[in-house]
């Protein structure tokens, strides 16, 4: 019996050792791109750390993390907007991280002041204009789109869209709530149609003559340029304008990642995010969706190079999240549907 017990104990110890020998990191991600899958494989190849990934909508993943509580297996949460990163912060599902690597590579304006999350790609909220009906070389600001001269010519998504909420949040920081509400009412008055569809639909609307200007995230146009024949045709009928180049710069938002508060593999989680901020990963992580890298000096895609260089608003992305609730209230009062 003693020999049997000894043998059984040895087997248990061996099994436990084997389990602990396999390094893992569990990622809950709201990003769904093929290049992300390739990067995950590369991370495992370089580090030996297996990546288990669960994909879904940001709110769904956050609810899951909250419901799973202390038993949640998630180590890393990845999402696509500062507003959603704020939701994660407010729900208390992220923990602060100190990483010399991330602090050196990710600009201060693109990461949380306390290290709750780090921006990994940038999304510029640009103005797309008709190549035929809007003069070439025109300079525009977001503020000018509320001018009566653009009445019936502005195309933009609904107020429920997080990208528009973050844009309005940036205007609150720049001008205060009262002036921002006046601006929102001006935008509503100038809309070419009731908001409908996504950013691609706004670009298609300009190309079809439904409006002269549209506010969109830059990568939607970039992807249309390399997309279907009909998308390429629509993209050929518009031009890019980076707003506010003579003052604070174009509004940028981030996709970002944070370490989950209950992460069972904390060190692997930090290592994974640091990997995504490395030069090669930044090229693929950003380039795969035609986004801009957050790390300075990283080469962008040929399509983005064709858009030209631009000055960006260096407002800390955390402020966008902090102003989100006020932005929604202002848009509701302005009857932005």
Secondary structure, 3 states (H helix, E strand, C coil): CHHHHHHHHHHHHHHHHHHHHCCEEEEEECCCCHHHHHHHHHHHHHHCCEEEEEECCHHHHHHHHHHHHHHCCCCEEEECCHHHHHHHHHCCCEECCCCHHHHHHECHHHECCCCCCEEEEEEEEEEEEECCCCCCCCCCCCHHHHCHHHCCCEECCCCCCHHHHHHHHHHHHHHCHHHHHHHHHHHHHHECCCCCCCHHHHHHHHHCCCCCEEEEEHHHHHHHHCCCHHHHHHHCCEEEECCCCCCCCECEEEEEEEEECCCCCHHHHHHHHHHHCCHHHHHHHHHCCCCEECECCCCCCHHHHHHCCCCECCCCHHHHHHCHHHHHHHHHHCCCC
